[in-house]
Amino acid sequence: MNKENIDFARLNGYLELAIPGIGLLQSVDKFTGGQSNPTYRVQSTGGTYVLRRKPSGKLLKSAHAVEREFRVMQALQGSTVPVPQTWCLCEDPELIGSVFFVMSYEDGRIFWDPTLPELTTPERSALYQHEITVLAALHSLDPASIGLADFGRPGNYFERQIARWTGQYRASETDRIDAMESLLAWLEPHTPPDDGQSTLIHGDYRLDNLIITPSEGRIQAVIDWELSTLGHPFADLAYFCMCLRMPNTGQIQGLAGIDPVPLGIPREHEIVAQYCESRGIGQIDHWRFYLAFSFFRLAAICQGVMKRALDGNASSDKAIAVGGLTSQLAQMGMEVINNQEE
């Protein structure tokens, strides 16, 4: 972090006032991985913390909203959705060069490969079931009861999201991608009518955004809430299910071509069924749209990563590889659309 010319003493002075007992800073080291907001392990004489900040440089409008991350995790303290403890939010960009917040350091495990080779079959099954249970619990919360009634805009979530991510994609576009153009052309006329569903959604609910307990197959904390908002819960569910359709290689690993049954991993229809049972709802219509939308949205996000990499302010040295997924993701979205059995 000192490589970014941050005034170490000034940061320490702020944190001593904001976090009782933090003591003197000893080290601030950037975590590897992650493509959005730079995140650091902060070691002090009082313990270990995590600092998460906006990246430096010019940013896309409404991107990297660490303030929203802090607010939603603060609201979820003590709820049925496990999150890190939030300590402080500094909205003065002059202190270290950008807005940041500090949260607890969760000493658990993060898995990147959804086949979970580190776990036994029963452990895999238990973890996937718990992931679905926590997602359903998130969508069952009443946003108003935790102070988040104004955390999103009213109206058709998908119409707003398609407009937003189309704008973000155009702002970061580097080359024409035919599959992305086809996906964009299909989504708007196939958007389902607004059914009135609006819940708190995570926006990036996947395995590597979950910290797992050191010895049990359970979620210790859900992290990376940058894309959270009030929106349609099936967007979160379809995004989670994308993993089953993505290749098991590359920067964002999936389960395509792998039989999940011997591994103890539920199939897509089983994930959807457990989710619906947990929430006490019936079958989900328009599933093909929700999946296609999820591929479009992730493709737009990856394109933004590519643009930041080309501009020299990406959070990870793997940003070019992640950005290169845009075309592949758009093609997967079109495969969903063209499969009439979805």
C-alpha positions as CSV (number, residue, x, y, z in Angstrom):
1,M,0.0,0.0,0.0
2,N,2.9,2.3,0.6
3,K,3.8,1.9,-3.1
4,E,0.6,4.0,-3.7
5,N,2.2,6.9,-1.7
6,I,-0.3,6.6,1.1
7,D,0.6,8.6,4.2
8,F,0.9,5.7,6.7
9,A,1.0,7.9,9.8
10,R,-2.0,9.9,8.7
11,L,-4.0,6.6,8.1
12,N,-2.9,5.3,11.5
13,G,-4.1,8.6,13.2
14,Y,-7.5,8.3,11.6
15,L,-7.9,4.6,12.5
16,E,-6.9,5.1,16.1
17,L,-9.8,7.5,16.5
18,A,-12.3,5.5,14.4
19,I,-11.5,2.0,15.8
20,P,-11.0,1.8,19.6
21,G,-8.1,-0.5,20.4
22,I,-6.6,-0.8,17.0
23,G,-3.2,0.4,18.2
24,L,-0.3,1.1,15.9
25,L,-0.3,-0.1,12.3
26,Q,2.4,-2.7,11.5
27,S,1.7,-3.6,7.9
28,V,-0.9,-3.1,5.2
29,D,-0.7,-5.8,2.4
30,K,-2.9,-6.1,-0.7
31,F,-4.8,-9.3,-1.1
32,T,-4.3,-11.1,-4.4
33,G,-7.3,-11.9,-6.6
34,G,-10.4,-9.9,-7.0
35,Q,-11.0,-7.5,-9.9
36,S,-12.9,-4.6,-8.4
37,N,-12.1,-2.7,-5.2
38,P,-8.5,-3.1,-3.9
39,T,-8.6,-4.9,-0.6
40,Y,-5.8,-5.0,2.1
41,R,-5.0,-7.0,5.2
42,V,-4.2,-4.5,7.9
43,Q,-2.1,-5.7,10.8
44,S,-1.8,-3.6,13.9
45,T,-0.8,-4.1,17.5
46,G,-4.5,-4.5,18.3
47,G,-5.3,-7.2,15.8
48,T,-6.0,-7.9,12.1
49,Y,-8.5,-5.9,10.0
50,V,-9.4,-5.6,6.3
51,L,-9.4,-2.3,4.5
52,R,-11.4,-2.0,1.2
53,R,-11.1,1.1,-1.0
54,K,-12.1,2.4,-4.4
55,P,-9.4,2.1,-7.1
56,S,-7.4,5.1,-8.1
57,G,-7.9,6.8,-11.5
58,K,-11.0,7.6,-13.5
59,L,-13.9,5.3,-12.7
60,L,-17.1,4.5,-14.5
61,K,-20.2,6.3,-13.1
62,S,-21.7,4.5,-10.1
63,A,-19.0,1.8,-10.1
64,H,-16.9,0.7,-7.1
65,A,-19.5,1.9,-4.5
66,V,-17.7,1.0,-1.3
67,E,-20.1,3.2,0.6
68,R,-22.9,0.9,-0.4
69,E,-20.9,-2.1,0.6
70,F,-20.3,-0.7,4.0
71,R,-24.0,0.3,4.5
72,V,-25.4,-3.1,3.5
73,M,-23.0,-5.0,5.7
74,Q,-23.7,-2.7,8.6
75,A,-27.4,-3.3,8.1
76,L,-27.0,-7.1,8.0
77,Q,-25.1,-7.3,11.3
78,G,-26.8,-10.0,13.5
79,S,-29.2,-11.1,10.7
80,T,-29.6,-14.6,9.1
81,V,-27.0,-13.6,6.5
82,P,-23.4,-13.8,7.9
83,V,-21.2,-10.8,7.1
84,P,-17.9,-9.3,8.5
85,Q,-18.2,-6.8,11.3
86,T,-18.0,-3.2,9.9
87,W,-15.8,-0.8,11.8
88,C,-15.7,2.6,10.0
89,L,-16.3,4.3,6.6
90,C,-14.0,7.1,5.5
91,E,-15.6,9.2,2.8
92,D,-12.7,11.7,2.6
93,P,-10.8,10.7,-0.5
94,E,-7.9,12.9,0.5
95,L,-6.8,10.7,3.4
96,I,-5.4,7.8,1.4
97,G,-6.4,8.8,-2.1
98,S,-9.9,7.3,-2.3
99,V,-12.9,6.5,-0.1
100,F,-12.5,3.3,2.0
101,F,-13.9,1.3,4.8
102,V,-12.6,-1.1,7.4
103,M,-14.1,-4.4,8.4
104,S,-13.2,-7.4,10.5
105,Y,-10.7,-10.0,9.2
106,E,-12.5,-13.3,8.8
107,D,-10.0,-16.1,9.3
108,G,-11.7,-18.7,7.1
109,R,-11.2,-20.4,3.7
110,I,-11.9,-19.1,0.2
111,F,-12.4,-21.6,-2.5
112,W,-12.0,-20.7,-6.2
113,D,-12.7,-24.1,-7.9
114,P,-16.4,-25.0,-7.6
115,T,-15.5,-28.7,-7.8
116,L,-14.1,-28.2,-4.3
117,P,-11.3,-30.8,-4.5
118,E,-10.3,-29.9,-0.9
119,L,-13.6,-31.3,0.5
120,T,-15.2,-34.7,0.8
121,T,-18.4,-35.5,-1.1
122,P,-20.6,-35.0,2.0
123,E,-18.8,-31.7,2.8
124,R,-19.4,-30.5,-0.8
125,S,-23.0,-31.3,-0.6
126,A,-23.4,-29.6,2.8
127,L,-21.6,-26.4,1.6
128,Y,-23.7,-26.1,-1.6
129,Q,-26.9,-26.6,0.4
130,H,-25.8,-23.9,2.8
131,E,-25.0,-21.5,0.0
132,I,-28.6,-21.9,-1.3
133,T,-30.0,-21.6,2.2
134,V,-28.2,-18.3,2.8
135,L,-29.2,-16.9,-0.6
136,A,-32.8,-17.7,0.2
137,A,-32.5,-16.2,3.6
138,L,-31.1,-13.0,2.1
139,H,-34.1,-12.7,-0.3
140,S,-36.5,-13.4,2.6
141,L,-35.4,-10.4,4.6
142,D,-37.6,-7.3,4.7
143,P,-35.3,-4.5,3.6
144,A,-37.3,-1.9,5.5
145,S,-36.8,-3.8,8.7
146,I,-33.0,-3.4,8.5
147,G,-33.0,0.2,7.3
148,L,-32.6,-0.5,3.6
149,A,-36.0,0.5,2.2
150,D,-34.3,3.2,0.0
151,F,-31.4,0.9,-1.1
152,G,-32.7,0.6,-4.7
153,R,-35.0,2.4,-7.1
154,P,-38.6,1.3,-7.8
155,G,-39.8,-0.1,-11.1
156,N,-38.8,-3.0,-13.3
157,Y,-35.4,-4.1,-12.0
158,F,-34.4,-5.8,-15.3
159,E,-35.3,-2.8,-17.5
160,R,-33.2,-0.6,-15.3
161,Q,-30.3,-3.1,-15.1
162,I,-30.2,-3.7,-18.9
163,A,-30.1,0.1,-19.4
164,R,-27.4,0.5,-16.8
165,W,-25.1,-2.3,-17.9
166,T,-25.6,-1.4,-21.6
167,G,-24.3,2.1,-20.7
168,Q,-21.4,0.7,-18.7
169,Y,-20.6,-1.7,-21.5
170,R,-20.6,1.1,-24.1
171,A,-18.5,3.3,-21.9
172,S,-15.8,0.5,-21.6
173,E,-16.2,-1.0,-25.1
174,T,-12.8,-1.7,-26.8
175,D,-13.9,-3.9,-29.8
176,R,-17.2,-4.9,-31.3
177,I,-18.4,-8.3,-30.0
178,D,-21.1,-9.8,-32.3
179,A,-22.4,-12.1,-29.6
180,M,-22.8,-9.2,-27.2
181,E,-24.7,-7.2,-29.8
182,S,-27.0,-10.2,-30.3
183,L,-27.5,-10.6,-26.6
184,L,-28.4,-6.9,-26.2
185,A,-30.8,-7.1,-29.0
186,W,-32.6,-10.1,-27.5
187,L,-32.9,-9.0,-23.9
188,E,-35.0,-5.9,-24.0
189,P,-38.0,-7.3,-26.0
190,H,-37.9,-10.5,-23.9
191,T,-37.9,-8.8,-20.5
192,P,-40.7,-10.3,-18.4
193,P,-43.4,-8.0,-17.1
194,D,-42.7,-6.5,-13.7
195,D,-44.1,-9.0,-11.1
196,G,-43.5,-6.7,-8.2
197,Q,-40.8,-8.8,-6.5
198,S,-38.1,-6.7,-4.9
199,T,-35.7,-8.0,-2.3
200,L,-32.2,-7.2,-1.1
201,I,-29.9,-8.9,-3.6
202,H,-26.1,-9.5,-3.4
203,G,-25.4,-9.0,-7.1
204,D,-22.3,-11.2,-7.2
205,Y,-23.2,-14.3,-5.2
206,R,-20.7,-16.9,-6.1
207,L,-18.3,-19.3,-4.3
208,D,-15.2,-17.0,-4.2
209,N,-17.2,-14.3,-2.5
210,L,-17.9,-16.5,0.4
211,I,-15.6,-17.1,3.4
212,I,-16.0,-20.6,4.6
213,T,-15.5,-21.7,8.2
214,P,-12.1,-23.3,8.9
215,S,-13.4,-26.7,9.7
216,E,-17.0,-26.9,8.7
217,G,-18.8,-26.6,5.4
218,R,-20.7,-23.5,6.3
219,I,-20.5,-19.8,5.3
220,Q,-18.7,-17.7,7.8
221,A,-19.2,-14.4,5.9
222,V,-20.5,-13.2,2.6
223,I,-18.3,-10.5,1.2
224,D,-18.0,-8.2,-1.9
225,W,-21.3,-6.4,-1.7
226,E,-20.4,-3.7,-4.2
227,L,-23.2,-4.7,-6.6
228,S,-25.9,-5.2,-3.9
229,T,-29.2,-3.3,-4.3
230,L,-32.9,-3.8,-4.1
231,G,-33.9,-5.9,-7.1
232,H,-35.3,-9.1,-8.4
233,P,-34.2,-12.2,-6.4
234,F,-34.2,-14.5,-9.4
235,A,-31.3,-12.4,-10.8
236,D,-29.2,-13.5,-7.9
237,L,-30.3,-17.1,-8.2
238,A,-29.6,-17.3,-12.0
239,Y,-26.2,-15.7,-11.5
240,F,-25.3,-18.3,-8.9
241,C,-26.4,-21.1,-11.3
242,M,-24.2,-19.7,-14.1
243,C,-21.4,-21.6,-12.5
244,L,-22.8,-24.9,-13.8
245,R,-22.5,-23.7,-17.4
246,M,-19.0,-22.1,-17.3
247,P,-15.8,-23.9,-18.1
248,N,-13.6,-25.3,-15.3
249,T,-10.6,-23.4,-16.5
250,G,-9.7,-19.7,-16.6
251,Q,-10.1,-16.8,-14.3
252,I,-13.8,-17.6,-13.3
253,Q,-14.1,-21.3,-13.0
254,G,-17.3,-23.3,-13.4
255,L,-18.6,-26.8,-13.8
256,A,-19.3,-27.2,-17.5
257,G,-18.5,-30.7,-18.7
258,I,-18.3,-32.1,-15.2
259,D,-20.9,-34.4,-13.8
260,P,-21.8,-32.8,-10.5
261,V,-23.7,-35.8,-9.1
262,P,-20.6,-38.0,-8.1
263,L,-19.1,-34.9,-6.4
264,G,-22.2,-34.3,-4.3
265,I,-23.0,-31.0,-6.1
266,P,-26.6,-30.4,-6.9
267,R,-27.8,-29.9,-10.5
268,E,-29.4,-26.7,-11.7
269,H,-33.0,-27.9,-11.2
270,E,-32.1,-29.2,-7.7
271,I,-30.6,-25.8,-6.8
272,V,-33.7,-24.0,-8.0
273,A,-36.0,-26.5,-6.2
274,Q,-34.2,-26.1,-2.9
275,Y,-34.3,-22.4,-3.2
276,C,-38.0,-22.3,-4.0
277,E,-38.7,-24.6,-1.0
278,S,-36.6,-22.5,1.3
279,R,-38.5,-19.4,0.3
280,G,-41.9,-21.1,0.1
281,I,-42.6,-20.1,-3.5
282,G,-43.7,-22.0,-6.6
283,Q,-41.9,-22.7,-9.8
284,I,-39.9,-20.0,-11.6
285,D,-41.1,-18.8,-15.0
286,H,-38.8,-17.0,-17.6
287,W,-35.7,-18.9,-16.4
288,R,-34.1,-18.6,-19.8
289,F,-34.3,-14.8,-19.6
290,Y,-32.8,-14.7,-16.1
291,L,-29.8,-16.8,-17.2
292,A,-29.3,-14.8,-20.4
293,F,-29.4,-11.6,-18.4
294,S,-26.9,-12.9,-15.9
295,F,-24.4,-13.8,-18.7
296,F,-24.9,-10.3,-20.2
297,R,-24.4,-8.5,-16.9
298,L,-21.2,-10.5,-16.1
299,A,-19.9,-9.9,-19.6
300,A,-20.4,-6.2,-19.2
301,I,-18.6,-6.3,-15.8
302,C,-15.7,-8.2,-17.4
303,Q,-15.5,-5.6,-20.1
304,G,-15.2,-2.9,-17.5
305,V,-12.3,-4.9,-15.9
306,M,-10.6,-4.9,-19.4
307,K,-11.0,-1.2,-19.8
308,R,-9.5,-0.5,-16.3
309,A,-6.6,-2.8,-17.2
310,L,-5.9,-1.0,-20.4
311,D,-6.2,2.3,-18.6
312,G,-3.6,1.0,-16.0
313,N,-5.8,1.1,-12.9
314,A,-7.0,-2.5,-12.5
315,S,-7.0,-4.1,-9.1
316,S,-5.5,-7.4,-10.2
317,D,-2.6,-8.3,-12.5
318,K,-5.0,-10.9,-14.0
319,A,-7.4,-8.2,-15.2
320,I,-6.6,-8.7,-18.9
321,A,-7.5,-12.4,-18.7
322,V,-10.8,-11.6,-16.9
323,G,-11.6,-8.9,-19.4
324,G,-11.0,-11.4,-22.2
325,L,-14.0,-13.4,-21.0
326,T,-16.5,-10.9,-22.3
327,S,-16.9,-12.5,-25.7
328,Q,-17.1,-16.0,-24.2
329,L,-19.7,-15.0,-21.7
330,A,-21.8,-13.3,-24.4
331,Q,-21.7,-16.5,-26.5
332,M,-22.8,-18.5,-23.5
333,G,-25.7,-16.1,-23.1
334,M,-26.7,-16.7,-26.7
335,E,-26.5,-20.5,-26.2
336,V,-29.0,-20.2,-23.4
337,I,-31.3,-18.1,-25.6
338,N,-31.0,-20.6,-28.5
339,N,-31.7,-23.6,-26.3
340,Q,-35.5,-23.8,-26.5
341,E,-35.6,-26.2,-23.6
342,E,-34.4,-23.6,-21.0
